[in-house]
Amino acid sequence: MPSKIDETLFSWEEAGVGATNRERWRMIPACIWWTIWRERNDRCFENRDNNLLEVKLKCILLFCFWCINVYSNETESIIDVLRCI
């Protein structure tokens, strides 16, 4: 496991070398970190927490939302990226 953010991004980039949808593949770490950051804020400041399944679902929904806003009519490629994870 990488111990630093730059090492994590480098290993993620290496893992996605053969990905057919590299742009979407590159969005996933930001999506994961944003979801974790939001969950942290909910726990620290709103006194509410979600179980792991809910956090994963929020991450997937956020990823889909971002992809739909950037790649509006390419829903098949979004599903392909999700299958690779």
PyMOL commands that set and color helices and strands:
alter all, ss='L'
color gray80, all
select helices_A, chain A and resi 5-15+22-45+52-70+75-84
alter helices_A, ss='H'
color red, helices_A
deselect
rebuild
show_as cartoon
